[in-house]
Amino acid sequence: MTQTIRRTSAVALVGLLAAGASAQTPELYQFDVAHAELGFQVRLVGFNRVRGTFEDYRGDMLVVGEDPLRSAIGLSIDVKSVRTGVDERDEHLRSDAFFDAARWPRITFVSKRIERDGSGFAAIGPLTIRDVTREVRVPFAVTSPKGIDPFGNTRFSVAGRLTINRRDYEVIGPAFWNKAISDSVEIEFEMPGRRWDYNRLGWGPATRASGGKLLMDAIEKDGNAKATTDVWALFAAHRTDTSYNWSPAEFQKAAGRFAQQGKVSAAITVLELGLRVADAMALPRSSAALHTNLAELLLRDGNRSAAATHATSALARDSTSTAALMLVQFFSGQPSSDVRPPARSGFGLAFDTRRSRLVLFGGSDTAFQRLGDTWEWSGGRWARVDVPGPPARSDFAMAFDARRGRVVVFGGRTPAGLGRDTWEFDGARWTLVDSAGPSARALTSMTYDDARGRVVLFGGSAGSARMNDTWEWDGRAWTEVQAKNRGPAGRASHAMTYDAARRRVVLIGGYDEDAVGDSWDWDGKAWARAADGPEILHTAAVFDVSSNRILVFGGFHQDARTAQLWARTESGWTTLAATGPASRAEHRGVYAPGIGFVVFGGIGGQGMSVAERGRAKLNDLWAFDGARWNRLDP
């Protein structure tokens, strides 16, 4: 293999990348692992060699137009699949003495850049083994130039090798074996890249009706809109019917056929419905794959912004997806850890005053799939926090308990239905702390009462019911509080904040049958009606400590999404003239000391259909400093 690599010219790779790709449009080639080779070898006691491989891995190559230096290679390996031909040795390698596969289940590499290297190329990027990440240089070349196989698929192969020091990655072993095994590990690979010819790729078993083919036929007969409605209704009615095949792969096949025929709009429609199906079936890896397909298609269609959003959505659904990682890097021009959260609505946002950072969790993305990712914003940049957390959800309540230093999440919409679970995040891990508090609900709101050290929750919805109950969380249990007076009427989609000057929890707006404009104050015992304000729902409200006033931004007002900023003071409500974020609703806002009223995401524009609202979701970050709006993530 080494001689072949050395003989392969850089011209071959340039020709490979140029053929069939537009000047700047990336194309993903999936590694065909059934025909790939991935091996390693070490020397034992200085004499014989021990060879091994990994049987379970996946990877991709991102080919970008005619510029090989903008392309990328990624590989993700399941550590448990290590094989050296001796079962006892393999188990030892998986143990905490070596790879510790239980704690660190994957080895990953995604190139940050590609450089010319003699007659070939080198991929430079972070290699992560266990919890150690180091930048490596991987020389590689083309062993088989681009061509068409007998099945019509486009293929090529790249091969390479590198040597690493196992000690650099804390793969040490017990004392005896640490001395017996060489420090140097030689890694060698040959990876064939493949793009399917979907026109020749068959559907699933003939005994089961393919959901993708049903949608494809319906689109050709009735158009995108009617076909989507009809096939979604069919899925809802026959989801568990084994005579149907609702695998997301069937939708990928249909979309691939449309795309190869130049029918990009139809292909996008197929993938969007495939995402809804994958979400309903709780298949995050399939969802990530569909998002990457959409990113490619939307970029080909000239919609770079939406394509970038789908790339980050893919990464949110599957953090091990090398395709998603490479697309994110392509769009951002920087490592994936530096990008912002995908566009979303119905999420949670809190400001952790102990650690001085924003914490964002969950919501629903542009395809209205529920998310379960955690992000933090600090020092002018976003970073994803890769820790297990609550099940994916949207339209829940979230607040920061300053006394205990915990972000608290309650309820919302989950793939299993309405939730009533309570979770806490301490900055390092999420913990389920209660499942027997308020009844299951969504579109509720809560805030932290700093004077009494309680999180206060009010209202929400379950089906057509709008609730008017008040609950408090003290870090140990929920308590339903019986107010001395009648208090606010049942409602959902309202806003709550804490007025630190008057030591009162404040409730604003929401809706029952229609939007309401009342505001209320809670002192821990009774609700008191305050000055009426705008009829508003799906808004964000904070208490501005620097000006001793409550600020409310955006939301659904007078049958439209708005960019209006209001203030409530002792003398009543006023509108503030400040140019900043675009009109939106279902966003979130918090007060950050020294920064101001911070607002993120939501749904922009004025479209009301599912597709229009999905396309209009946002992921911009703004702050109002008391006088003007400032963009925090330009």
N, C-alpha and C positions, 0 to 999 in steps of 0.2 A: 504493500500500500504506500509506503514512503516514497518509492521511486515514482509511482504514478502521480502522487501529489506534486512532486518536484517538476515533473514534465508538463503538468497542466498549466497553460498560459493564462495570464490575466485577461487576454482578449476573449477567451472562451466564456469567462464569467460575465464580461461586459455584454457579449452577444446574447447570453442567456437572459440577462436582466432586461435588455432592450426589447427582445422579441415579445410581441403581443401585449405590451403594457404601454399606456399613455405616458406622456412626459413626467407627470408628477403623481399619478394614481398608484397607490400601493396595491399589490395583490398578495394574498396569503397562500402559501404552499404548505400544506400539512405534511409532516414527515410520515411516510408509510412505514410504520414500525414493524410490520410483518416481514418486510424485506430489508430492514436496517441492521446494522451491526454497532454494538456499543460494548466495549470491553476495557478491562484494566488489568494490570499485572504488577506484582511486587516481588522482590527477591526475599527468600527465606534463608536465614543464617548465612547470607552472603553467597549461596551457591545456586540452588534450584529456584525456578520461578513458579509462583502461584498465579493462575489466571482466573478471572471472574467476569461476570456480566450482571446487568440488571434486566429483568424480564418485563418490567412494566414501566414504561415511560412514554411521554408524548412531547411533541415539539413542532415548531413551525419556522418558516423563513418568510420574512416580509420583503418582497421584491418591489422596489420603488423605481418605476420608469427606467430611464437609461443611465441612472446614476447609482452604480454599485455601492458607493461609499455612503449612501443614505439608506441602504437596506439593513436588515437585522436578522439575527438568528437567535432562537430561544429553545430551551430544553428543560423539562421538568421530570424528575426521576422519583419513582416510589422506592424509598430506601428498603422497605420490607421485601422487595423483589430481588435482593442480592442473591446471586448463586455462584458458588465456586466449585461445585461438584461434591462437596462433603456437607451433609445436613448439619452435623454438630458444629462445624466451623461457621456455617451460615447463620445459625442461631446466635453464636457468640458475636459475630459481626453486627447483628441487629441489636444486641444488648447495650446497656449503658456503658459498658467497658469500651465500646468502639463508636458506632454510629448513633446509638440511643434512638432507634427508630420510633419508639413510642412517643418521645417528646419532640423529635425533629424528623417528621415523616418524609420530607422531600429534600432532594438536592436540586437546585435551580441555577440556571445561567441564562441571562438575556443580555445580548450585546448592547452597549451604549453607542458604539461606532464601529465602522469597518475601515481598515486602512490597507493600502497596498503593502505587500510583503514579498519582495523579490518578484518571482514570476507568478505569485498567487496573492492571497489576501490574509489578513488576520482580523478576527473578531475580538474586540476588547470590551470587557464588561465584568460585572460582579458575579462571582461564583459563591454560592452559599451552601455550606455543608455544616450540619448541626446548627448552632447559633452564631457561626462565624462567617463573615462575608469579606472576601478579598477580591480585588480586581486582578483578572488574569488576561493573558494574551493567547488566543487560540488560532494558530496558523491553520488555514484550510484552503482547499482548491476544488475545482469541478472535476469529478471523475467520470461523469456521464453528462454530456451537454444536453440541453433541452431538446425534447422530441415527443412524439406521440406514440403511446403504446398500442398494442392490438385492440384495446378496449376503448380507444379514443381519448384516454386521459393524458394530460400534459405532465411530463415527468422530467426530472434531472436529478443528479446526485452530487453531494459535496462530501468531502472526507477531510479529516484532520487528526491531529494528535497534540497532546501537551503533557507536561510532567509537573506534578505538584508535590509539595511536602505535606504529608499527612499531619504532622505536628502543627502546621500553621492553622489547621482546622480542628484541633483538639481531638483528633482520632488517635488516641494514645494506646489503649489496651492495658492489660495488667503488666506488671514489671517484667516477667519472663518474655512474653510475646513482644513487648515494647522494644526489647533488645534484639529479639530474633528477626523482626520484620524490618526491612529497609524503610528509611524515611521517605524515599522517593516512590511515587506511584505514577506509572505511565498509563495514560488514558488514550484510547484510540477509537475513532468512530467513522462510519460511513452512513450517511442519511439520505435516502431518496425523498425528494419533495414531489408532491402530487396535487394537481387540481383536477377534480372530477369532470368528465363529460356527462353532465346531468341528462342530456337527451338520450344517452345509452345506459343510464343507471336505472335499474328496475325498481319498481315499487316493492312494498313488503309482501308478505304471503298473500297468494291469490285468494285465499279463503277469508281474508279480512279486508274490508273496504278502507282504503288509505284516506285519512283526513286531508292530506296534502293534495291528492288527486281529485277528491271531491271539491275542494276549494278551487283548484285550477280549472276544472270543468265548469264550475259555477261562474267564475269570473269571465271566462270566454263566452258564456251564454248570457249572463245578466249584468255584468259589470262589477267593479270593485265593491261598491257600497252594499248592494243587495246580497251579493255572494257572501260577504263578511258576516252580515246579519244572519243569513240563513244557516251557514255552516257553524257559526257560534251557537245558535239555538240547537242545532243537531248535536253538537258536542255536549251541551248542557243536558240534553235529554238522554244521550247514549254514552255518557262518559265511561261507564263501567261495562258497557256491552262489548263482549269479546268478539263480536262480528265486525267491529270497527278497529282500525289501527290509528290511534291518536298520537303516536310517537312524534316528537318534534322533528326527528330526522325526515319524516315524510313531508313536512312543510319545507324543510331545506331543499329537498329534491324538487318540489314544485317551484319554489322560488328560483332555484338554479336553472331550471328549464326556461322559465320566463326571461331570466337575465340573459341567457345565451341567445334568446330570440330578440333581444333588444327591448323587451317590454319591462323596463325598469320599474315603472309605477305599479304594475301588477305584482312584480317580485317583492317590492316593499310591502304591499298590502298582505301578501302571503306571510311574510316574516313577522309582521306586526300581529297577525292573528296567531301565528305559531308561538309568539311570546306570551300571549294571553293563555294559551293552552298549557305551556310549560309552567307558568306561574300557578295556574289552577291545580296542576299536578305536582307542584312543589319539586321542580327539577332545576336547581340553580345552575348546574353545569351546562345543561341543554340551553337554558336561558342565556348564559354567557356566550355560547356558540352562535345563537341567533342574533345577539347584539353585535357580535363581530361581523357577521354576514351583512347586517344592516349598515354598519359603519362603512364597509367596502362599497355597497351599492349607493348609499347616499353621497359618498365622496365622488363616485363616478357620475352621479346626477348633479354635481355641483353644489351640494348642500354641506359644506365643510363643517359648519357649526353643529348641525344635527348629528353628523357623522362622529365628531369628537365626543359628543354627549353619549352616544351609544357605545363608544369605545370605553369610556370611564364607567358606564353602567355595566358592561361586561366584566370589568375588573372588580366592581363591587359585588357581583354575583359569584365570581370565582377568582380568587386572588392568585390561584396557581396557573391560570390560563396564560401561556406565553404569547398567544395571539393577541390577547387583550393588552398585555404589558407592552408589546411592541407597537401596537396601534396608538396607545396612549403616548408613548415616547415620540412617535411620528408626529402626532398633532401638537404636542406641547413643546417639542424640541428640548426636553429635559427629562431626567429620570422620573419614573411614574410616581414615586413617593412625593414629588413636588407639585402634583396637579391638584385641582380642586375637586370636591365631591361632584358626582353627576347631578344634572338638573333634576329637581324633585319638588314635590309638594307634600303637605300633610306629615312633615317630619317633626322631630324634636330638637330644640336648641336651648342650651343653657350656658351660663358663664360661671366657670369654676373659679371662685374668688381666691381659693387657697393656692391654686396652681397658675392663676392668671391666664386662662385660656378658654376659648369657646369649645364646647363639646356638642357635636351634632350626631344624631342617631336616626336611622330608619327613614320612613316616608314611602312615597311611590314615585317611580321614575317616569320617563316620557311614554312608556308603553303601559303605564299604570300597574306595573309589577311592584309588589311590596319589597322593601329593602330592609336588610338587617345589618348594615355596615355602620361602623363608628369612626368619626373623624374628629380631629382637633385642629384649631387654628391658633397659632402662637408665633410671635416674632415675624409676622408678615407673611406666613406661609401655612398652607394646609398640609396635614399628614394623616394618612389613614392609620388607625389603630387596629392591628390584626389580632384581635382577641375574640374568643367565643362570646356570644351575647344573647340577648333575648331573641325569640323567633322573629322573623321579618314581620313588619307591621307598619301601618299608617294611621293617621287621625287619632293619635293617642295623646296623653298628657305627659309633660316633662318639666321638671323644676330642679334647682340646685338647693340642697339642704346645707346652708353655710355652717351651721353649728357642728354638723357631723362630717362635713366634707364629702358629701355623696350626691351624685346626680340620681334623681328618682324618676322612674318611668312607670306609668300605669295604663293598662287597658289598650284600646284601639282595635283596628281591624287586622286580623292575622289570616293566613291561609286556612286555618281551622275554624274561623268565625270570630265573633267578638270576644275580646279578652278581658279578664279581670285580675290578671297577674301583676305583681309589683316587683320591679327589678331596681337594683342600685349599682352604680358604677363608681369605684373609688379612684379611678385614674389608671388602674392596672388590670382590673378584672370586673366583669359583671356578675352579680349574684342574685338569684331568685330569692326574695325575702318574704313574699306573702302571696297567697292565692285565694284568700277568703275575706277580702275587704269589700269595697263597693261592688255592686252587681256589674256584670259585663256591659260595656258601653264603648262608644266612640264619640269623637267630636266633643269631648269634655275639655275642661281646662283646670289648671291648678297653678299655684304660686307659693312661695315660701314666706311665711309670716316670721320675720326676723325677731320681733319683740317676744313672741311666745315660743319660738323654736318649733314650729309646726308647718308642715305642708298642707295647704287648704285646697280642697277640690270641690267644685260645684257642677251639678248638672251633667249634660251629655245626652246622647240618643241611643236607643236600642230599637231598631225597626222604626215604627212611626211614633214611638213614645219619646217625649221630651221630659227629662227628669229635673227636679228642683230640690234635690237632697244636697246637704253639706256634709263633707267628711274631712277628717284631719288625720295626718300620719305623723307619728312621733318618733319614727325609727324602729319601733317594735310592733305596732299594730295600728290598724285603721279604727277610728271611732266615728260613728255617725253622730253629728251634733244637732240637737233639736233647738233651733233658733227660738228666741222668745217671741218673735213676731212672724208674720207670714213670709216675708222676704220675696226675692225675685220669683217670677213665674218660671216654669220649666222651659229650658232652652238648650240649644246646642250651638257649636261654632262661635262661642263668645270668647272674649279675652279677659285675662286676669293679671294683675300685677300687685305689688306691695308699695304703698305710700309710706316711705320711711319717716316723713315729717310728721304725719298725723297718726302713724302707727296703726294703719288700717289696710286690710286687703280690699282691693278695688275690682269690681266686676263691670264689664262694659259690653253692651250690645249682644249680638247673637241672633238666633231666630227660633220661632216656634213654627207657625204656619208662614209668617212673614218676618222680615228683618225688624228688629226692635232697636230703639235708641236710648233706652234707659241705662243709668249707671247706678251702682250700689256699693256701699261700704260695709265691711264686716269687721267687728271688733273682738271676735271670739265668742260672743254671746248672742248678738242680734245683727240683723241686716238693716241698714238705714238707706232710704232712697236719696240719691244725690242728684245733681243737675243733669237733666236729659241732654244727650249729645246727638251725634249723627246716627241714623239708622244704618248699622254696619255689622257685617259678619265676616268670618274668615280674615280677621285683621290681626295686628300685632300691637301690643301696648306695653310701655315701660314707665317707671318713675325716674325722671331725670333729677339726680341728686344735686347737680350743680345749679339748677334753676327752680327746684321745688315745684315741679309740675309734672303731670302725667302726659306723655306723648303717645299718640296713636297714629299709625301709618298704614295706608293702603287698605285693602279689603274689598268686599263687594258692597257697593253703595249706590242706591238709586238705579238698580238693575244693571250695573256695570262695574268692572274692576277700576279701581282708582289709584292715583298716586298722591292723593291729598294727605297732608300732615296736619293733625289737630293737636291742640293742647287743652287740658283741663286744669284750671287753677281754682282757688277759693271763690273767684268771681264768676266762674262758669267756663263755657267752651269757646275757643277761638280757632280760626284757621291760620296756619303759618305759611307764608310764601317762601318756598325753598325748592329749587330745582335739583332733582336728584334721580333716584331709582324710577324706572318705568312703572306704569300701572300694573298692579298685581293683586292676587288674593291667595289664600292658603300658604302664605309665607310664614316666617317666624322672626321674632325680634327679641333681643335682650339688652339690658343695660350693662356696659362694660366700663368700669371706672377708668378715667383718663382717655377713653376712646369715644364714648357716647352711646347713642341709640343704634345698635348694630342690627342690620336686617340682611337676611339671606333668602334666596330662592323664591319659590312660589310659582303661580301660574300667571303669565302675562297676557297681553292682548285682550281681545273682546270675544274671541270665538267660543262657542258653547258646545259644539259636538265633541265627542271623545277624542277624535283625531286632532281637532284644532287645539283643544286644551293640552293634549300630550305634547304637540309640537311647540307650544308656547311656554313650556316649563323652563325655569330659570335656575342658574347657579352662580349668580353674582353676589358680591358681598359689599355692603355699604355701611357707613356710619354717619349719623347726624350729631355734630359736636355742640349743638345748641344754637348755632348760627347758620351753618351750611352743611350740605351733604358732601361726603368724601368717599370716593371709590377705594376700597381696601385691597382689591385684587385686580388691578388694571391689566 
